[in-house]
Amino acid sequence: MTEAGQGNVRGVTSDAVQGAPTKSSEPYKTYGEEDFVQRNAEMRRFNASHKYIFVVGGVMSGVGKGIVTSSLGKILSARGLKVNLMKIDPYLNVDAGTMNPTEHGEVFVLDSGLETDQDMGNYERFLNRDLGPEDYMTSGMVYKTVIDRERNLGYGGKCVEAVPHVRDEIVDRFERAAKASDSDITVVEIGGTVGDFQNALYIDAARVMHMRHRNDVVFIMVSYLPVPGALGEMKTRPTQHAVTALNSYGVQPDFIVARSTHALDQKRKDKLSVSCNVLPEHVISAPDVKSVYDVPLNLERDNLSGLILKALGMETTQQTDLKEWETFAAHAHNGQQTVKIGIVGKYFDTGDFVLSDAYLSVIEAIKYSAYHQDVKPEIEWLNAKDYEKDPTKVSELAGYDGIIVPGGFGETGIEGKINAIQYCRENKIPYFGLCYGMQLMTVEYARHVAGIEGAHTTEIKVDTKDPVIMILPEQIEKMAKKDYGGSMRLGAYPCALKEGTIAREAYGVESISERHRHRYEVNPSYVAKLEGAGLVFSGTSPDKHLMEIAELPRDKHPFMLGTQFHPELKARPLSPHPLFTAFIKASLARKGT
């Protein structure tokens, strides 16, 4: 997570990512209604046998609708089906890139460069595959497309309204996502809670999908059943009201996934079944579990995948194969040894809960690599502002097995981070810098080893005499125009690795592809001097112009490495990221000494 305000400078335009109609080069050419009728007819032919599952929330937000959606993808794909997951965010932001991470959580970047909600990261991790830009939708995207089309006379002079035009654009996106993924089943998570004004159009669009594909659509409500402390009894009435609210949209849930602190007893299942007009076996108990990775296993204990396939009229002889997932999930509970990792960041002022969301992918990437080494990570948050106020406090880093400086933006706590990096370098503590963490590692090395005392980044000090880190040339005009949304260097780019380096050894290949989200890079004018002082740029763009990975040789430091890209975005439970694994191994080696 580098600067706020993002973009794509690889030729993939914002409109292309959002699916806006392509403007013709011919003057005055418009898109008539018949064009859209023909396209929708083609989509319907494709979707004739495609299945859809819509996941809606009941009672309250934040009860794990995204994890349930991810788990549905996991258990259905474990039966040999190709499953696609799609997220709807009802806010008017065109993408998630301009939102504050302390309020909304981290921004997850796809290979395409689209900045999305963190749930898309969960989807990719559970499915163990990449998702496309068609799999994410915001109200901003939808309205922008409709308005752009109206400006091009794409509606033939009609009065453009929320219903049917905005709603039909949503339906069109459901079907486009299904076709683009070439999947058997599309699972769509509708953000928010039933009854919210913002998501009403999406629920109505799902209703239209049910009308078009009546036997191929299933609705699942993820609802919350409270257990008030003073009563000590699980209450079903809030969920009953939530189902009634959903009924008012013309939608009846086929399944209820009942989230609570405790498992449902049969009495509550029967009560929900009768009150909500849902089959008793379709009321699925989803109590709190120790790890989110237990959720697919817990849902499958009620044979949820089999019940869903039956409701969709699908037949498969393949039984659910979750053995590899079970082995991974067991590591989350059974690791005997621990490794202590400190994360030096700055998103702390609003509390630990928000912090966890702000660095979600980093936390999960640490877990995956640690679990695969049969150890449990003990992750602690270290406030960079403390090291800025009192530089002597960095001595507490000696008590950690490894230190990470993750992505971020702005000047708050920057000198504290540099102090922490210097301490890790001088005291041989394994260090892993991510994006901003690599840039500051380079600044620290330039100042204290290469003799470039005024070294800085122009993000913080525009007039620095030694701009070791500077803005990408193509970003200067964008910043001058205040073009912040969707305008950074985003998405997957290739990187060539140098022989005999830690990075090359970790990846085991000559060339890789990683995801980016930043505006600033190492200044090429300083590369020779930095290399002469011992810093190794072990990963570069294919043309060697951009420095992608910086590290110290192993004979100088056990693990001192930073990446300009965000490796955490590619880490998966069943395939940990090689650089995180190398970092955890180095941290374990320090613990052993």
Buried (B, 14 or more C-beta within 10 A) or exposed (E): BBBBBBBBBBEBBBBBBBBBBEEEEEEEEBBEEEEBEEBBEEBEEEBEEBBBBBBBBBBEEEBBBBBBBBBBBBBBBBBEBEBBBBBBBBBEBBBBBBBEBBEBBBBBBBBBBBBBBBBBBBBBBBBBBEBBBBBBBBBBBBBBBBEBBBEBBBBEEEEBEEEEBBBBBBBBBBBBBBBBBEBBBBBBBBBBBBBBEBBBBBBBBBBBBBEBBEEBBBBBBBBBBBEEEEEEEBBBEBBBBBBEBBBEBEBBBBBBBBBBEEEBEEEBBEBBBEBBEBEEBBBBBBEEBEBBBBBBBBBBEBBBBBBBBEBBEBEBEEEBEBEEBEEBBBBBEEBEEBBBBBBBBBBBEEEEEBBBBBBBBBBBBBBBBBBBBEBBBEBEBBBBBBBBEEBEBBEBBEEBBBBBBBBBBEEBBBBBBBBBBBBBBEEBBBBBBBBBBBBBBBBBBBBBBBEBEEBBBBBBBEEBEBBBBBBBEEBEEBBEEEEBBBBBBBBBBEBBBBEEBBBBBBBEEEEBEBBBBBBBBBBEEBBEBBBEBEBBBBBBBEEEEBBBBBBBBBEEBBBBBBBBBBBBBBBBBEEBBBBBBBBBBBBBBBBEE
